[in-house]
Amino acid sequence: MIDVWRRAWNEFVPFLDYPTELRRIVYTTNAIESINFQLRKITKTRGHFPSDESAMKLLYLGLRNISSKRGGESGTGTHGWKIALNTLVVIFPGRLAL
């Protein structure tokens, strides 16, 4: 275990430079994994899509349903998500369209 930490330390240390609000959201992946599971479930039951547009429409409708069930405007239901999103906008300007 100690060797794993030592090998990964150089990659981990820059993570500590981010604000606490953002770090808390980044290591809270259960909500993200849950959304990915729901989207996989939606596409798996359909099988083949006649076009990319039809697949995107199905994913959009699925995300809309997930967000209405999970709570919050973004659909994550994660406490502090808006603060983390605003922090990302400040740290990485121009990357997120709000």
N, C-alpha and C positions, 0 to 999 in steps of 0.2 A: 504494500500500500504506500509506503513512504517513497519507494522508487517511482511509483506512478506520479505522485505529487511533484517530485523533483524534476521529472522529465517534462511535466506539463506546466511548471511554474512560470516560464517565460511567456506562455500563451495566456495564462490566467491573470497575471499581474495587470495588464492593460484594462481588463474588465473592472478592476477596482477603481480606476480613474473616473468611471461614469458615476453620476449622482445616484444616491440610494434609491430614489423612486424608480429609476430606470432599471437598476440591478434587480430590484424586487420583482418587477414584471418579467424580466428576461429569464430568471430561474424559476418562474411559475409557469411551467409548460403544460400543466394538465388541461387548461382551457383550450390551448392550441391543439393538443393531441385529440381532444374531444371533437373539435370542429373538423379536423382532418378525418377522423373516424366516420363522422356523419356524412361527409362528402364522398368518401370511398364507398360507403354503404349505398348512397344514392346512385352513383355511377355503376357500381357492380351489378345492381339489379336490372339495369337497362341494357347492358351488353354493348351492342353496336349503335353508333350515332351516325346518321346520314351526313352530317357536316360538323365542322368545328363550332359553327354558330349554334347549332342545336345543343351541343354539349355545354357551351358557355351559358346558354339560357337555363338549362337544367341546374347547373351549379349556382347561378344567380338566384333562382327560385329556392333552391335548397338553403343557401346562405340566409335568405330573407326569413325563411321559416325557423332556422336555427336561432337567428338573432331575436326573433319574437319570443322564443321559448326561454332563452338563456338570460335575458335581461340586459339592459344597457343599450345605448344607441349603436355601439360597434358590434354587439353580439357576443362579447367576451364574457360579460358578467364578472370581470376581474376587478377587484377593488384597486383603485388608483390608476386605472388604465388611461384616463384622460390626462393625468399629470405626466405619466410616462410618454404618452403620445406627443404632448407639447414639448417635453424635453427632447425627444427625438427630432422634432421640427427645428429646435434651436441648434442642436448639435450637428445635424445633417440638413442644412437648408436646401430647399429645392428638390428633395428626394420624395417627399410625401405630399400628395394632393389631398387637402382637407376640404 
